[in-house]
Amino acid sequence: MKKKLVKSITSRTFDFGKWYTDVCVKGELIAYSDVKGFIIYLPDGYFLWEQIQKFFNKELQKTNHQNVYFPLLFTENLFKKEKKHIQGFQPETAFVTFAGDKNLSEKLILRPTSEVLFSQHYEKTITSYRDLPKLYNQWCNVIRWEKSTRPFLRGKEFLWQEGHTAHANAQEAMSETLSIIKLYQKLGKELLAIPFVIGKKTELEKFAGAIETYSIESLMPDGQSLQSGTSHFLGTKFSEAFNIKFQDLDNKIKFVYQTSWGISTRLLGALVMVHGDDEGLVFPPYIAPLQIIIIPLQPKDANVIKFSNEIFEVLKNKYRVKLDVQNKNTGWKFSQYEMKGIPLRIEVGKHGLEKDEITVFTRYNFLKQQFKKDDLLTKIPFLFKNIHLMMYQKALKYLNEHQYKANNYEEFKILLKKGGYVAISISGTNAELKIKKETGATARIILEQELITDNCPITNEKAIYTALFSRAY
Amino acid sequence: MKKKLVKSITSRTFDFGKWYTDVCVKGELIAYSDVKGFIIYLPDGYFLWEQIQKFFNKELQKTNHQNVYFPLLFTENLFKKEKKHIQGFQPETAFVTFAGDKNLSEKLILRPTSEVLFSQHYEKTITSYRDLPKLYNQWCNVIRWEKSTRPFLRGKEFLWQEGHTAHANAQEAMSETLSIIKLYQKLGKELLAIPFVIGKKTELEKFAGAIETYSIESLMPDGQSLQSGTSHFLGTKFSEAFNIKFQDLDNKIKFVYQTSWGISTRLLGALVMVHGDDEGLVFPPYIAPLQIIIIPLQPKDANVIKFSNEIFEVLKNKYRVKLDVQNKNTGWKFSQYEMKGIPLRIEVGKHGLEKDEITVFTRYNFLKQQFKKDDLLTKIPFLFKNIHLMMYQKALKYLNEHQYKANNYEEFKILLKKGGYVAISISGTNAELKIKKETGATARIILEQELITDNCPITNEKAIYTALFSRAY
């Protein structure tokens, strides 16, 4: 208990929500701004986002996507052109009404998302099939006036990428929609060590203005689902509203098919929650801001310091590594770096000097092993790979163990209380609304599998699809 | 004349301003948004900015700076804390007054610059000399409600980096201020092929809230100066206003010394103007979005296409290269890629097939030379290095040839009409204001050199410093 007090991190089991904000703040990922709902991304927090950017930019480049930047502000009129879209976003929009020492004749919207701006530009620049596909992406800030906010998960401002593409036909646009959601899944698996469930949203839950929305959902340790990224097939909804036409190979004039898709700093919230523990943050090695911390156990011993320095020199060009020679209590140091989630700790002690040996501590499972100094460079890559894999497997196991099937509504409610996802076959929106009202759970995705029951247990009508329900962030 | 009409680029000598917007738009660097003063950064335009980010991030990493992200919106009250600062920015600020379906109780400012936010955070987090220096930087958008706007040069929204640092004493902060301005100079020389004059701003021209402002200024072909980046020594102005104190090694409580510094997408305007010509854009090779275009002269000849493909395969992993096999008029292709400023054009013709020879055209000087295919990979690095150097030298020559010294006010006015910088020794702000009013020229920087005249030709008072004047963007 004393250790907990020193770090002042609330226990996860005692209060998961408090634990989460504790590790975000004490782990120095974020700080609060004085304006409610806005956060400061501190160096470690922003570094995580930069790693996501690097990973995803590389994938975008391979698939011929291009980065662009569109304006922050646009007119309300433009926003009104696609009706479902504006209905979905209106309550959350923020407006500039006064600028340059006077009231604006038309108030301007701070982008909550940029479909309308890209559509307006596409209308002006696409004329022929030769102009297609357009595969644009931008990294930017967006503003959504959310009522209740939490670091990374929901904020009045957040950072994201938004892709906006235009295609000559529906097949191409659908294939883009799906290949992007798979890229998001890849990012989760290879960089964040987070498994996602992946699928189509129901009519009720899909994006305002989309024909189909595909989503990646991750399961948090409190049993709630976190929507972690979405990819929308927009069909011709925006091209018809914005009159984006082109002359096709067959000389006919047609509307383009569009997609849009995004992941945001919300992923950092998933990263913190999925892997963290009562000691604090736990980062998978490839994304960790600091990958290795070297701690001399006898910081006053010149030989130990010399040996520590040698190890630092060996590692510094390959890894994000720090050597802490401060003359502070070793236990306190351990505790601090454990809280910060650094994947590897190398302990250098005088007992290992003759044998050229050091102790390597892995944060995620608290295990120690002895390494020869000369083996470090060959062993660390395998160690990192293994840590990453084990962290992913652990999260996958948790995800798999928290997926249930309900044959009736009673069973559904009981299973829901266990936390996690419950599959149930339902008749449609009415059933969904009733479940939401009575249990607080929402349909996260539609499962592509056989129906569990022929009839919907909620409405007694014929079941149409099986959806995965859970409470959600 | 016909060629000009085809491309519809205005001649530089005929109308430099029109030429500039022509190449920005027809060269597909930007497109206009429907809201006046806002631009869209198209793939090539945004790519240039990403190259600047990569170059500068690498330098920042070497010097232990850290990237962060602070909120877009903050309260007017916070902005009011440093009086000179708010006076400087107030006329250009934009406000959010309505959000989430209601009027805000306190209107929020869209950041025109973020000194106040970083200062507020530093006040909360700096307590000891151990917390210093803080070396934070962020890449973001800023909003300044400018009345007259031009692509890249002046917009209601622009992209930039803003560094904000805090130090234990004045020397360290001053050394940071100067080392950053030298980094900007390095970026100009090594990436943009642009030489800067570099120096301190006068009292009249310095940043609102700074003790000293250092500036890099580049000279445009129309004889006007473009302020291309600034680095401010803030002293304790903000730390006193925001109460940012720390306990120093000597146990005394002291105010921190701060700096701030920034470069923006304005640099892209300099890049376009300094190197462009009547055929369009001209990019130095290291920053060019596309570095090499391969054009088969007989696109219907299978052997020519085969040879072109072989060359493409040789180059594609080393350079940003494209092969254009479209069956279009070769002259039209040449003209298009010249307009886009691509540094190298490789012409593949059937006459070169037996000898394995191709023609390499360098955009900046319109020269052609014959290369053997096998020599390409060894010769291109030298060619790029040479092109970059020559483009830099050309700009430097122009800069040097347009710097004058004035011994009296008449001479000053005559020299000013030639375009470029005129040095004059003056008594201070009164002289500066008179020059500005009567000639439109402003003091760009203070020269660290002996006075030209003992007395100020404007006021007849004793001259205090020599300043470089010019008309400016």
Interface residues (C-beta under 8 A of the other chain):
Chain A: A31 S33 D34 V35 F38 I39 I40 Y41 L42 P43 Y46 F47 W49 E50 Q66 N67 V68 Y69 F70 P71 L72 L73 F74 T75 L78 Q90 P91 E92 T93 A94 F95 V96 T97 F98 A99 G100 D101 K107 L108 L110 L117 Q120 H121 K124 T125 Y136 C140 N141 I143 W145 E146 K147 K156 E157 L159
Chain B: A31 S33 D34 V35 F38 I39 I40 Y41 L42 P43 Y46 F47 W49 E50 Q66 N67 V68 Y69 F70 P71 L72 L73 F74 T75 L78 Q90 P91 E92 T93 A94 F95 V96 T97 F98 A99 G100 D101 K107 L108 L110 L117 Q120 H121 K124 T125 Y136 C140 N141 I143 W145 E146 K147 K156 E157 L159
